[in-house]
Amino acid sequence: MSKQYRVGMVGVGLMGHGIAASLLRAGHRLSFLDHPGNQPVDDLLAAGAERRSSGREVALDAEVVILCVTGTPQVESVLFDAGGVLEGLQAGSAVVDCSTAIPRSTEAIAGRIAAAGGRFMDAAMTRTPKEAAEGRLNLIVGAADELFRDLRPLLESFSEHITHGGPVGAGHKLKLLHNYVSLGFTAVLAEAAAASRRAGIDDAVFLEVLGNGGGGGVVLERLRPFIVAEDPSGFRFSLANSLKDVGYYHAMAEDLGAARGVAEAIDALYRDINDCGHGERLVPELVALLGEGSGKP
């Protein structure tokens, strides 16, 4: 039987709730930060999880603290603000950041955790809340080899595929590359779908031609339910979060001195849509918003 860990969690939202439920099913002990952004937690409490009122309290009794929050500002806040995780972190305990974050911040955070006697891993997630609830996430990990070996059994309790990308920061770098490609494809396909409708092409014919050719793939299938029936549930990710992730990629590319001309155009599209007040809409709705002329004229 694999080791049963004492786990603390900060961030029991759409993705984090699924992670928490999977950890409990696997027999791990769980405490979590009580926060308005959490999903309903009655099921977690019934399964034995315990609420904590601060990041410090979450960390005090945890061998591993998992962060599943929105992005870099939130990660830095929950770790380093007064009453934060760092205040309660025990020597030798590990912090696992499953958020999407700016790599230069990730590397600086890892240094501060190490200076406090802890260990740090970035374990960025892909897939959706559905797979999170099923314990079938994909994880992209940045960590020292020893820490990766130590924590892999714990990670396997809530994930299906785990890729060790390299040292600290590699997970977040690869996640930004992944999300840039995914959201970039989404922008291209959404603009094409909107143009197709203006051209009088039947949606079913458009989908058939792209699906049988170079436009086929995961992103098209995530958009398909909306194009067919205005059902956005195939890609439950907000346009505000899309802008954040594309912006993080743009910042990383700038830090690297990498080519980013296409990234600038994609960033502008998501920024214009958000500036028009559509940040809370889901990604597939971009098809309709562009068709209406919302966003950049």
Buried (B, 14 or more C-beta within 10 A) or exposed (E): EEEBBBBBBBBBBBBBBBBBBBBBEBEBBBBBBBBEEBBEBEEBEEBEBBBBEBBBBBBBBBBBBBBBBBBBEBBBBBBBBEEBBBBBBBEEBBBBBBBBBBBBBBBEBBEBBEEBEBBBBBBBBBBBBEBBBBBBBBBBBBBBEEBBEBBBEBBBBBBEEBBBBBBBBBBBBBBBBBBBEBBBBBBBBBBBBBEBBEEEEEBEEBBEBBEEEEBEEEBBEBBBBBBEEEEBEBBBBBBBBBBBBBBBBBBBBEEEEEEBEEBEEBBBBBBBBBEBEBBEBBBBBBBBBBBEEBBEE
